[in-house]
Amino acid sequence: MPQWTEAQQDAIDARGRNIIVSAAAGSGKTAVLVERVVRIITDENHPVDIDKLLIVTFTNAAAAEMKARISARMEELLRQSPGKRQLMRQLTLLSSAKICTIDSFCLNLARENFFTLGISQDFSVLDDSEAQIIADNALDTVLDVFY
């Protein structure tokens, strides 16, 4: 078990509120968040299913790493306590957990609520090249009008 700093331990132990963990590269952010999530979903008195949590990262690679580390930590705990139903349940729910980037979370939210948002069900998101073409065309139009 790692030796946590006071700030890391505070982030791990905080309950009843959302937290943001922000620190330099290599400072242990992912390890802290993994420990926090595992403790929340394995709490003896008030466990929360992992698919009820929203865990947002900046990159898809970070989200995949987070999911893999949570899985590895739960499997480690399951080896220590074989047959523990709560751990087996959380491992099963892990595949549907919302561990993602803010972009993919917002996209999924819009897809699930397209009707309420008043947008087409088959909307799509611009890729960078499409966005650049539209921006260039808008700039050309503005320059032509005001030149």
Backbone as CSV, one residue per row, in Angstrom:
resi,resn,N_x,N_y,N_z,CA_x,CA_y,CA_z,C_x,C_y,C_z
1,MET,0.857,-1.180,0.000,0.000,0.000,0.000,0.899,1.239,0.000
2,PRO,0.656,2.180,-0.909,1.483,3.390,-0.974,1.342,4.244,0.286
3,GLN,2.345,5.042,0.523,2.292,6.035,1.597,1.746,7.318,0.992
4,TRP,0.548,7.729,1.385,-0.096,8.895,0.815,0.332,10.157,1.551
5,THR,0.427,11.267,0.803,0.642,12.566,1.444,-0.674,12.981,2.103
6,GLU,-0.623,14.027,2.915,-1.845,14.497,3.569,-2.890,14.932,2.540
7,ALA,-2.457,15.658,1.502,-3.388,16.119,0.463,-3.972,14.929,-0.300
8,GLN,-3.147,13.944,-0.604,-3.642,12.755,-1.303,-4.652,12.016,-0.436
9,GLN,-4.339,11.853,0.851,-5.250,11.149,1.756,-6.577,11.896,1.872
10,ASP,-6.520,13.232,1.899,-7.751,14.033,1.938,-8.603,13.771,0.706
11,ALA,-7.972,13.697,-0.469,-8.708,13.432,-1.711,-9.312,12.038,-1.699
12,ILE,-8.594,11.084,-1.158,-9.087,9.704,-1.089,-10.274,9.605,-0.140
13,ASP,-10.180,10.284,0.991,-11.189,10.137,2.051,-12.412,11.036,1.905
14,ALA,-12.347,12.080,1.086,-13.457,13.028,0.967,-14.728,12.310,0.516
15,ARG,-15.824,12.562,1.200,-17.106,11.942,0.857,-18.194,13.003,0.841
16,GLY,-19.258,12.710,0.117,-20.419,13.588,0.101,-20.262,14.815,-0.775
17,ARG,-19.213,14.825,-1.600,-19.019,15.966,-2.496,-18.138,15.531,-3.660
18,ASN,-18.181,16.317,-4.721,-17.317,16.076,-5.873,-15.932,16.603,-5.556
19,ILE,-14.933,16.031,-6.213,-13.580,16.552,-6.035,-12.914,16.690,-7.394
20,ILE,-11.905,17.551,-7.441,-11.034,17.681,-8.602,-9.630,17.413,-8.095
21,VAL,-8.942,16.490,-8.758,-7.557,16.210,-8.403,-6.697,16.792,-9.510
22,SER,-5.904,17.788,-9.148,-5.049,18.468,-10.112,-3.647,18.545,-9.534
23,ALA,-2.683,18.028,-10.277,-1.300,18.053,-9.807,-0.378,17.799,-10.993
24,ALA,0.905,17.948,-10.768,1.895,17.768,-11.831,1.940,16.325,-12.316
25,ALA,2.465,16.158,-13.519,2.633,14.818,-14.085,3.511,13.977,-13.158
26,GLY,3.112,12.730,-12.975,3.906,11.821,-12.168,3.741,11.989,-10.674
27,SER,2.759,12.775,-10.254,2.585,13.046,-8.826,1.663,12.045,-8.128
28,GLY,1.065,11.144,-8.895,0.209,10.131,-8.291,-1.280,10.398,-8.386
29,LYS,-1.705,11.279,-9.304,-3.139,11.599,-9.443,-3.957,10.343,-9.738
30,THR,-3.493,9.559,-10.688,-4.258,8.366,-11.074,-4.334,7.385,-9.916
31,ALA,-3.231,7.179,-9.216,-3.227,6.259,-8.071,-4.197,6.734,-6.993
32,VAL,-4.228,8.036,-6.745,-5.136,8.601,-5.749,-6.585,8.388,-6.176
33,LEU,-6.892,8.673,-7.420,-8.275,8.505,-7.890,-8.698,7.037,-7.884
34,VAL,-7.780,6.154,-8.265,-8.093,4.719,-8.229,-8.418,4.310,-6.797
35,GLU,-7.586,4.714,-5.865,-7.820,4.355,-4.458,-9.142,4.942,-3.966
36,ARG,-9.425,6.175,-4.334,-10.684,6.817,-3.933,-11.878,6.026,-4.460
37,VAL,-11.843,5.709,-5.756,-12.952,4.973,-6.373,-13.119,3.602,-5.729
38,VAL,-12.025,2.889,-5.550,-12.110,1.540,-4.970,-12.677,1.597,-3.556
39,ARG,-12.272,2.579,-2.784,-12.806,2.693,-1.418,-14.293,3.043,-1.431
40,ILE,-14.716,3.869,-2.372,-16.135,4.235,-2.461,-16.982,3.026,-2.845
41,ILE,-16.523,2.265,-3.813,-17.350,1.143,-4.296,-17.271,-0.089,-3.399
42,THR,-16.287,-0.123,-2.485,-16.170,-1.268,-1.574,-16.481,-0.889,-0.135
43,ASP,-16.988,0.312,0.093,-17.319,0.762,1.447,-18.280,-0.244,2.085
44,GLU,-17.950,-0.690,3.275,-18.764,-1.710,3.958,-20.160,-1.196,4.320
45,ASN,-20.256,0.081,4.701,-21.538,0.626,5.170,-22.375,1.255,4.071
46,HIS,-21.724,1.954,3.137,-22.462,2.684,2.105,-21.766,2.545,0.748
47,PRO,-21.740,1.340,0.200,-21.081,1.189,-1.105,-21.890,1.860,-2.211
48,VAL,-21.172,2.372,-3.199,-21.794,2.979,-4.371,-21.359,2.157,-5.578
49,ASP,-22.311,1.763,-6.408,-21.947,1.013,-7.611,-21.113,1.891,-8.537
50,ILE,-20.108,1.291,-9.146,-19.184,2.056,-9.984,-19.881,2.676,-11.191
51,ASP,-20.954,2.073,-11.658,-21.651,2.654,-12.811,-22.509,3.866,-12.419
52,LYS,-22.505,4.226,-11.142,-23.202,5.436,-10.682,-22.241,6.615,-10.527
53,LEU,-20.946,6.375,-10.724,-19.934,7.424,-10.606,-19.607,7.983,-11.979
54,LEU,-19.203,9.242,-12.016,-18.681,9.859,-13.230,-17.227,10.208,-12.953
55,ILE,-16.335,9.616,-13.723,-14.907,9.839,-13.567,-14.404,10.403,-14.882
56,VAL,-13.998,11.661,-14.861,-13.626,12.365,-16.083,-12.117,12.587,-16.112
57,THR,-11.513,12.259,-17.260,-10.086,12.467,-17.472,-9.913,13.368,-18.695
58,PHE,-8.667,13.701,-19.007,-8.420,14.589,-20.139,-8.206,13.850,-21.455
59,THR,-7.775,12.598,-21.389,-7.501,11.861,-22.627,-8.144,10.486,-22.576
60,ASN,-8.375,9.918,-23.758,-8.902,8.555,-23.822,-7.917,7.566,-23.220
61,ALA,-6.623,7.828,-23.428,-5.596,6.939,-22.868,-5.658,6.952,-21.339
62,ALA,-5.850,8.133,-20.761,-5.945,8.238,-19.301,-7.189,7.523,-18.788
63,ALA,-8.289,7.625,-19.517,-9.520,6.940,-19.116,-9.329,5.421,-19.159
64,ALA,-8.693,4.943,-20.218,-8.434,3.500,-20.338,-7.503,3.027,-19.218
65,GLU,-6.489,3.819,-18.917,-5.564,3.465,-17.840,-6.287,3.435,-16.499
66,MET,-7.150,4.409,-16.267,-7.905,4.465,-15.023,-8.764,3.213,-14.862
67,LYS,-9.463,2.852,-15.925,-10.329,1.673,-15.882,-9.500,0.413,-15.633
68,ALA,-8.360,0.303,-16.293,-7.491,-0.863,-16.120,-6.951,-0.938,-14.690
69,ARG,-6.560,0.198,-14.140,-6.028,0.203,-12.773,-7.103,-0.136,-11.739
70,ILE,-8.307,0.367,-11.950,-9.406,0.037,-11.033,-9.677,-1.460,-11.100
71,SER,-9.711,-1.995,-12.299,-9.931,-3.428,-12.476,-8.846,-4.240,-11.769
72,ALA,-7.596,-3.850,-11.971,-6.485,-4.575,-11.349,-6.569,-4.512,-9.826
73,ARG,-6.921,-3.346,-9.301,-7.025,-3.180,-7.843,-8.160,-4.022,-7.282
74,MET,-9.290,-4.079,-7.999,-10.415,-4.890,-7.519,-10.084,-6.376,-7.605
75,GLU,-9.384,-6.773,-8.662,-8.974,-8.180,-8.771,-8.012,-8.549,-7.653
76,GLU,-7.131,-7.621,-7.292,-6.211,-7.839,-6.173,-7.001,-8.039,-4.869
77,LEU,-7.988,-7.196,-4.635,-8.823,-7.324,-3.447,-9.624,-8.622,-3.466
78,LEU,-10.060,-9.030,-4.640,-10.821,-10.269,-4.767,-9.946,-11.490,-4.467
79,ARG,-8.667,-11.413,-4.840,-7.735,-12.506,-4.491,-7.556,-12.599,-2.976
80,GLN,-7.601,-11.441,-2.314,-7.460,-11.409,-0.860,-8.734,-11.880,-0.156
81,SER,-9.884,-11.648,-0.788,-11.183,-12.042,-0.228,-11.990,-12.763,-1.298
82,PRO,-11.619,-13.992,-1.643,-12.321,-14.710,-2.723,-13.816,-14.856,-2.412
83,GLY,-14.610,-14.720,-3.442,-16.047,-14.910,-3.305,-16.795,-13.712,-2.754
84,LYS,-16.120,-12.608,-2.531,-16.799,-11.422,-2.001,-17.714,-10.852,-3.083
85,ARG,-19.006,-10.915,-2.841,-20.007,-10.542,-3.834,-19.905,-9.084,-4.292
86,GLN,-19.669,-8.172,-3.361,-19.603,-6.752,-3.719,-18.479,-6.499,-4.730
87,LEU,-17.332,-7.127,-4.540,-16.218,-6.961,-5.479,-16.558,-7.557,-6.836
88,MET,-17.159,-8.740,-6.832,-17.532,-9.373,-8.103,-18.558,-8.517,-8.844
89,ARG,-19.495,-7.944,-8.107,-20.507,-7.076,-8.723,-19.848,-5.854,-9.364
90,GLN,-18.929,-5.221,-8.648,-18.279,-4.028,-9.173,-17.424,-4.345,-10.399
91,LEU,-16.770,-5.484,-10.398,-16.003,-5.889,-11.581,-16.924,-6.068,-12.784
92,THR,-18.102,-6.610,-12.547,-19.076,-6.791,-13.623,-19.581,-5.441,-14.134
93,LEU,-19.817,-4.509,-13.226,-20.335,-3.181,-13.594,-19.269,-2.280,-14.217
94,LEU,-18.002,-2.619,-14.038,-16.917,-1.756,-14.504,-17.000,-1.466,-15.997
95,SER,-17.443,-2.436,-16.783,-17.510,-2.220,-18.236,-18.512,-1.126,-18.615
96,SER,-19.505,-0.879,-17.763,-20.488,0.169,-18.066,-20.246,1.449,-17.256
97,ALA,-19.128,1.505,-16.548,-18.806,2.696,-15.751,-18.497,3.880,-16.658
98,LYS,-18.852,5.057,-16.199,-18.590,6.290,-16.954,-17.212,6.818,-16.578
99,ILE,-16.205,6.240,-17.189,-14.823,6.690,-17.031,-14.410,7.140,-18.423
100,CYS,-14.365,8.451,-18.627,-14.227,8.967,-19.982,-13.670,10.384,-19.984
101,THR,-13.510,10.926,-21.174,-13.129,12.333,-21.302,-14.386,13.187,-21.184
102,ILE,-14.194,14.463,-20.917,-15.347,15.370,-20.831,-16.039,15.442,-22.195
103,ASP,-15.254,15.374,-23.280,-15.832,15.411,-24.625,-16.772,14.235,-24.851
104,SER,-16.313,13.026,-24.520,-17.155,11.857,-24.772,-18.355,11.829,-23.829
105,PHE,-18.193,12.319,-22.607,-19.333,12.396,-21.695,-20.407,13.325,-22.258
106,CYS,-19.987,14.513,-22.712,-20.950,15.473,-23.266,-21.607,14.934,-24.531
107,LEU,-20.841,14.265,-25.376,-21.393,13.678,-26.595,-22.450,12.621,-26.250
108,ASN,-22.137,11.741,-25.305,-23.110,10.724,-24.891,-24.343,11.349,-24.262
109,LEU,-24.146,12.389,-23.475,-25.272,13.085,-22.856,-26.184,13.688,-23.931
110,ALA,-25.584,14.294,-24.944,-26.375,14.870,-26.038,-27.086,13.769,-26.825
111,ARG,-26.406,12.656,-27.071,-27.034,11.541,-27.811,-28.215,10.953,-27.039
112,GLU,-28.086,10.857,-25.723,-29.156,10.300,-24.902,-30.325,11.273,-24.739
113,ASN,-30.096,12.556,-24.974,-31.128,13.574,-24.739,-31.379,14.449,-25.961
114,PHE,-31.149,13.907,-27.158,-31.283,14.693,-28.386,-32.660,15.327,-28.517
115,PHE,-33.713,14.590,-28.122,-35.065,15.101,-28.284,-35.298,16.313,-27.391
116,THR,-34.878,16.203,-26.138,-35.031,17.301,-25.199,-34.238,18.523,-25.659
117,LEU,-33.086,18.276,-26.276,-32.236,19.361,-26.758,-32.737,19.969,-28.066
118,GLY,-33.692,19.284,-28.705,-34.236,19.777,-29.960,-33.264,19.638,-31.123
119,ILE,-32.466,18.593,-31.105,-31.513,18.354,-32.192,-31.830,17.025,-32.858
120,SER,-31.296,16.847,-34.036,-31.518,15.615,-34.783,-30.843,14.439,-34.086
121,GLN,-31.507,13.298,-34.146,-30.969,12.085,-33.519,-29.654,11.653,-34.162
122,ASP,-29.494,11.952,-35.436,-28.287,11.499,-36.141,-27.243,12.613,-36.286
123,PHE,-27.198,13.534,-35.301,-26.203,14.602,-35.356,-24.797,14.005,-35.292
124,SER,-23.846,14.774,-35.749,-22.455,14.335,-35.655,-21.602,15.493,-35.164
125,VAL,-20.427,15.172,-34.747,-19.489,16.169,-34.244,-18.446,16.415,-35.315
126,LEU,-18.141,17.680,-35.533,-17.129,18.018,-36.540,-15.770,17.477,-36.137
127,ASP,-15.048,16.968,-37.124,-13.657,16.657,-36.829,-12.851,17.942,-37.048
128,ASP,-11.599,17.923,-36.699,-10.784,19.143,-36.748,-10.693,19.738,-38.154
129,SER,-10.583,18.884,-39.163,-10.451,19.418,-40.527,-11.747,20.074,-40.993
130,GLU,-12.900,19.471,-40.652,-14.186,20.083,-40.996,-14.366,21.416,-40.276
131,ALA,-14.001,21.459,-39.026,-14.122,22.690,-38.246,-13.239,23.788,-38.833
132,GLN,-12.040,23.427,-39.287,-11.130,24.414,-39.864,-11.685,24.976,-41.167
133,ILE,-12.293,24.130,-41.985,-12.891,24.585,-43.241,-14.025,25.574,-42.966
134,ILE,-14.890,25.258,-42.022,-15.997,26.147,-41.672,-15.473,27.463,-41.111
135,ALA,-14.471,27.405,-40.255,-13.892,28.628,-39.689,-13.262,29.484,-40.783
136,ASP,-12.547,28.846,-41.709,-11.931,29.589,-42.818,-12.991,30.260,-43.686
137,ASN,-14.076,29.525,-43.989,-15.160,30.087,-44.797,-15.833,31.258,-44.076
138,ALA,-16.036,31.124,-42.780,-16.648,32.216,-42.006,-15.746,33.439,-42.011
139,LEU,-14.454,33.233,-41.853,-13.511,34.343,-41.863,-13.494,35.024,-43.226
140,ASP,-13.477,34.229,-44.308,-13.513,34.794,-45.655,-14.766,35.633,-45.866
141,THR,-15.912,35.129,-45.409,-17.176,35.850,-45.557,-17.130,37.181,-44.808
142,VAL,-16.671,37.167,-43.583,-16.590,38.391,-42.785,-15.631,39.384,-43.424
143,LEU,-14.488,38.928,-43.881,-13.509,39.825,-44.504,-14.059,40.422,-45.805
144,ASP,-14.779,39.593,-46.594,-15.374,40.095,-47.835,-16.423,41.165,-47.549
145,VAL,-17.254,40.941,-46.543,-18.310,41.890,-46.210,-17.738,43.213,-45.705
146,PHE,-16.736,43.153,-44.868,-16.231,44.359,-44.225,-15.000,44.979,-44.907
147,TYR,-14.513,44.349,-45.981,-13.340,44.902,-46.666,-13.758,45.915,-47.669
